[in-house]
Amino acid sequence: MRTPRHEILVDARGLEPPEPMEKVMQTLALLRPGQTIRMLLHREPFPLYAILEERGYRHDTHMEADGSYVILITQAGPATGNATE
């Protein structure tokens, strides 16, 4: 499990569009290799997924018991370890 210092929290719950998108796009510029953005939202951000993919990021989304969403965003790339083909 990652330690908190490897995560950047973006709590966008309750913000109206386009603020959540603006916040996460600004935070992507701060993301270093090995770090994760943990984005908290009150709705699922479907438009964000294509933008992340286009820019070389992957995401993992899950719904919390209260109906909010947690989106973990990382840089796409090779899996950990050195894979040689």
Residue pairs with C-beta under 8 A, 6 or more apart in sequence:
2 36
6 34
6 35
6 36
7 35
7 36
7 37
7 38
8 27
8 30
8 31
8 35
8 36
8 37
8 38
9 37
9 38
9 40
10 20
10 23
10 24
10 27
10 37
10 38
10 39
10 40
11 40
12 19
12 20
12 23
12 24
12 39
12 40
12 41
13 40
13 41
13 42
13 68
14 42
15 23
20 39
20 41
20 45
21 45
21 47
21 48
21 51
24 37
24 39
24 48
24 73
25 51
27 37
28 37
28 55
28 57
28 73
31 37
31 73
31 75
33 75
35 74
36 72
36 73
36 74
37 71
37 72
37 73
37 74
38 70
38 71
38 72
39 45
39 70
39 71
39 72
39 73
40 68
40 69
40 70
41 68
41 69
41 71
42 67
42 68
42 69
43 69
44 61
44 63
44 69
45 69
45 71
48 59
48 71
49 59
52 58
52 59
52 73
53 76
56 75
56 76
56 77
57 73
57 74
57 75
57 76
58 73
58 74
58 75
58 76
59 71
59 72
59 73
59 74
60 71
60 72
61 69
61 70
61 71
61 72
62 69
62 70
63 69
64 70
